Amino acid sequence: MINTLSIASDLSRAGIAKSHAEAIANAIGTSQEDLATKDFVRAEISTVRAEISSVRGEMSALETRLVRWIVGTVFAASGLLFAALQLMP
């Protein structure tokens, strides 16, 4: 964390007006708060990876359901076709 009081004091001792030094130090402190730390970025990446893993699991489950539905539909259509052929003279 940035010590804005120390920065303002240093700037004042260097000859910058106290009000200007405080404004500069506050601006530096505010801009530092907006920076992302490595730990924050790592945590965000971890969260995104967990979400991707979750979506992959959901996609796999949907794929399985879709394959089962297609196979069932093919068997049903084959059965209907077979029954229709049996009815033909």
Secondary structure, 3 states (H helix, E strand, C coil): CCCHHHHHHHHHHCCCCHHHHHHHHHHHHHHHHCCCCHHHHHHHHHHHHHHHHHHHHHHHHHHHHHHHHHHHHHHHHHHHHHHHHHHCC
